[in-house]
Amino acid sequence: MKNQGLLTRVMCTFVFTLFCFYYLYCYQADLLTVMQHVLSQGQTHYNHFVGAVLITLVVLLIQIGVVRILQRKRLAWALTFVPSALCLIMLTNIGVSPDSGTLAFGVWRYIAPVLIVIFFLIVFGVNNSGVLDSLPRVWSNPIRELWLNLLILTILMLTICFVSNDDKYFHARIHAEQCLLDGDYDAALKTLRRYDVSDRNISMLATYALAKKGELAEHMFDYPVVGVDAMLPNGKDIKFELYPEYQLYVYLGGRYKQTMNARQYINFQRRINRVNKPMADYVLCAHLLDRNLDAFVADLKKYYEVNDSVTLPRYYREALTLYMHTHTAPAIIYKDNVGATDYEDYQLLERKFDNEHDKKNALRCMFGNTYWYYYDYQK
């Protein structure tokens, strides 16, 4: 190792340092934020830049320690980063338990320390056996030496990325919560909109971010929605990791000691008549998600003025258009010429197809973000 060139040492150290900082600052920053939040019970906040710098320095100090220990041994310079890489894997191979909300470290908390010990045993064993003396020296050419070390380093870095927490939905949720904490609702929605899989936590976050912007009834079906149960946290599989849950309930007009799921909370607020403007949209959108048009119309008259001179939010208009077409004796008369025309186009396209699969695909392409498509086809 001591015979390796300065170019190899500098380049490998530079590449690994750059990788560590980028990996910690850009890729795993949200995960580390949750880890510090949980471990400190919300008392401290993880700074992405400072945290990435400090952890990178610690990882480099570990590598320097390995170099000191093995300075008289024959070893590729890139291999001195193996213990650092294993420590990095151990740090980021974690998740949060969906049941208890506690940190759940992966199996690498056991594997990594064992592999570090095995690494030192192999290095000492191979060097003391004299096997390396009989092998041709590959370090005679500086360029070959550099490329071989960079190849080893690349394998190490790919291993770190492959083994660490790569749950894209979890990362999206944490990033969205960080945006909510910063009051940047547009950034939160931009993050959540990239995912079209109906994840219950993503649905809850999108609902809340839209409500904070006053656009829940205007854009709810632009995002993957699951149902009423995913509108609010339930303390189990639907919950915030970073964002203070009490702020959501204060915003909706009522925070209570007893744990309630979304349906229970919405019904309770209606029953005690504690419905502010954001809560009114939660109530009405819950009826839409339940496909309960009669309850929707009954509550719409309580919370909104309904007449031809008032422009209702998009999905309320679409729901009323559907209501008018499905009820021979409607409890409310509502006319929306543009909406009626669009619904006729929806029905025409629906009648064009005999095959159910082709019909659904065509309607999703043209009307996938309408309430009509959700009402008829979203399961």
N, C-alpha and C positions, 0 to 999 in steps of 0.2 A: 504493500500500500504506500509505503514511504517513497517508493521509486516512481510513483505516477506523476505525470506532468502537471504543471501549474494550470495549464489550459483546461484539463479535465476537471480538476478540483473546482476551479472558478465557475466553469460552465454548469457542472452538475449542481453545485450549491445555489447558483443563480436560478436555474430552472426549477429546482425543488422549492426554493423560497417563494418564487413567483406562483407556483402551483398552489402551495399551502395558503398563501394570502387570498388568492382568487377563490379557492375551494371554500375557505372559511367565510370570506366577506360576501361572496355572491351566492354560492350554492347552499351552504349549510347555516347561514346566518339566522334564518327563521327557526331552525331546529335548536340552535344554541340559545336563542332568545327564550324559547319555551323551557329549555332545561334550566336556565338560571332563574326564570320566573317560578318554576315549580320548586326548585331546591331552596330558594330564598322565601318561598311562600308569598311571593308578590312584593317583597320588601325592596328589592333592587331591580334595576333595569339593565339589560345587556346592550352595550353600545357596539354596533356592528364593526365599525372601523377599529376602535380600541381593542375589542376582543380579538379580532383577526390578527392584529399586530402582536398582541401579547402571546397568543397561542402559537403563532409562527415562531416567535423568539424562543419559546419553551421547546418547541420541536427541534429547532436548530441547536439549542444547548444540549439536548439529548444526543444529537448527532456528534457534537464536539466531544461529549463524554465517551461515546463509542470509539471515536478516533483515538482518543487518549489511551483507552484500554487496549486497543488493537494496533497501536502504532508500530509494533515490531512484527506484525503478521502480514503475510501476503493476502491481499484482499482487494477486490475491485472497489474503487472509491464510492460507486453508486450503492454498493451493498451496505455501506455504513449508515445509510438512511433507512434500512429495514426496521430497526426498533422504533424510529420516529414514525414511520408509516403505520406500524402496528398500534402505536399509541393513538394516532389520529383515527384509525379505524375504530378502536375501542371507544373513543370519545363520541363518534358520530353514528355508531351502530345502535341507536336508541330510538324508541318511540314512546308514545303516551298511551297507557292502558285505557281502553274505551270504557271500562267499568268504574275504575277507581280514580282515574285522572292522574295517577302517579306515573313517574318515569319508569319505563320498562327497558332496561339495558338488554341488548341481544346476547347471543351465545359468545360473541367475541370478547366479552368481559372475562371469560374463562380461557378462550383459545389464545388471545393475544399474549398474555403473560407467559403461557407455556411455550409459544413459538419464539418469544424473545430468548428464553432460556435455551431452547433447542438451537437457535441461531448461534449463540456464543459457544455452545458445546461443539457444534459442527465446525466453526471457524478454528477453535483451538485444537480440535481433534485432527482436522485435515492438515493444519500447519505442523503439528507435532509428529504426524505420521511420515512426513517426508514425501508424500505423494506429489505435491506441487513441484518439487525439485526435478522430477522426471518429466514434467510436462513442458512443452515449448512455451517460451515467454511471448505473450501476445502484446506486451506493452512497448515493444521496440519501436513501433510506428505510432507517433502521437495522434494522428488522425484516426487510425483504427482503434486505438485506446479510447479516444473520445466517443466514437460512435457506439462501441460496445457498452460503455458506461451509460450513455444516453438511452440505449435500448433497455438495459436493466432498469433504469429509472422510469422509463415509460411504462414498463410492466408493473412496477410498484404503484405508480399513479393511477393506472387503470384499475388495479386491484382495489385501491382505496375507494374509487368512485363506484365500483361494482358492489362492494360489500356494505357500504354505508347506507343510511336511510335515503331511499330514492322514491318514496311515496309522493307522487306529484300532487295528489289531492291534499295530502297533509300539508305539503309546502305551500300550496295555493291558499289553503285556509289560514295558515299562520300569517302569510304575507297580507292577506285581505284584512285580518284582524289588526295587524300593525298599521295598515292604512286607515282603518276605523279609528284607532287611537290617535292618529295624526289629523283626523278630520278630513282626510282626502277620500271622499266617497267615490269619486270618479275612478281613481286608481284601484280601489277595492273592487268595483264592478268590472273594470277592465280585466283584472286578474281572474275573476270568477267566470266571466263570460267565455273564456277560452275552453271551458270544460262542459261538454254536452252530456256527460253521464250524470244520472240523477243521484248525486251524493246528498244525503240528508243534511249534513253540516254546511255544504256549499249552498244548498237551497235556503237554509236558515239565514246565512250571512247575506245572501243576495236580497232576501226579503227585507232584512233590517237596513241594509245600505240604501235600497230604493226608498224605503219609508223615510229615512233621514233626508233624502233629497226631495221628498214629496212626490215621488214618481212611481209608487208601488202599483197603483191601478192603471198606470200608463204603460209600464214596461215589464210587469211581472212575468209574462209568458215569453219574454225574450230570453229568459234564463231557464235552465232545467229545474222544474218544480216537482216536488214529490207528493205533497199533500198537506193537509192541515197540520198533521203531527210534526212536520218539519218546519213549521213557521217560527217556533220558539224553542229554546233549550228545554231539555227534559231532565238534566242532571246526570244522564247516563251516556248514551251514544250520541246525543246531540247537545253540544255545549261549546262554550268559548274556552280557548286555552289561555289567551292573553287579555282579551277585552273584559272589563268588569261587567258581570251579568246584571248587576243592580241598575246600571245606567240604562239598559234596555227597558227594564220594567218601570223605572222612573219616567222615561220618555213616553211609555204607553199609559201612564197615569195611575199605576198602582203596583206596589211591591209588597209581597206578603211572606210571612215566615214559612207557611206550609208549601211544600213542593207540589206544583201542578204542571201537567203537560199542556201543550198548546191549546187543545180543545177545551180542557177544563178551565184554563185561564180566560180564554175568550168568552166562554159561556158565563163565567162568574162576573166578568166586567159588564157584560150585557145585563145580567140579572140585577146587579146593584146600580145599574145606570151610571157607571163611571167610565164613560166613553168620550175621550177627547178626539181631536181630528186624526192623529196617527192611528189611534185604536179603532176608530170608525172604519178606516181602510183595512185594517187587519180583520175586523168582523166581516166586512163585505167580501173581501178576497177569500176568506175562509168558506163562505157560502159558495163562491164560485168554484173553489177547489173541490167542494163536496158535491158540485153539480145541483145544488138546491136553489133553483131559480125563484121559487115561491118565497123562501126565507130571505133571499137576496132582495127581492122587490119590496118586501115588507120593511126591511131595515133600511133600504136605500131612501125611502120616504122620510125616515127619521133623521138621517144624517146629511142628506143632500136635498137641495131644491131641484125638483124635476119639472121642467117645462121647456118649451121650444126655444126660449131665449137663453137658456143656460147650457153651456157645453160641458158635458160630463167627460171624465177620463175615458180613454179608449176602451178598456175592457169592460167598463160599465155600459158603454154604448153597445158593444158587441153582445153582451149578455142580455140587454134589453131587446135588441133586435131578435135574438134567438127566442126570448120569452114571448114576444109578440107573434112569432111564427109557430109556436108550439102550444099556445093557449087560446081557446076559442072565446073565453070570457076573461080577459086579462084584468087584473086588479089595478093596472095603471096603463094609460095610453101614452105611448112614446113613439115619435116619428123621427127617423134618421135616414134621410134619402140616400146619402152616400153609403151608410152601413147596410141598408136594405139592398142596394145594388151589389155591393161586395158579397153579401150573403147569397144572393141569387147566382152570382158567378161561382161561389163555393158549391152550391147545390148542382149547378150545371156540370161542373168538373166531376163531381161525385157520381153523377149519372152516366158519365162517359165510359166508365170502367165496370166490367162484370167481375173481373178478378180482384179479390179483396186486397191482395198484396200490392198489385199495381195501383189500385185506387188510393191506398194509404200513402204510398210513396209519392204519387203525383200531388196529393193534397198537402203532404208535408213540405214538398218543395215550394208550393205556391202559398199555402196558408198555415204553415207549421207554427207560426208564432201568434195565431189568432185563438180566441177563446173557443170558437166553434170547433177547431181541430182538437183542442184539449178535451172538450165536452164529449166529442164523438169517438175519439180514437186513443187519447192518451190514457194509458193504464197505470 
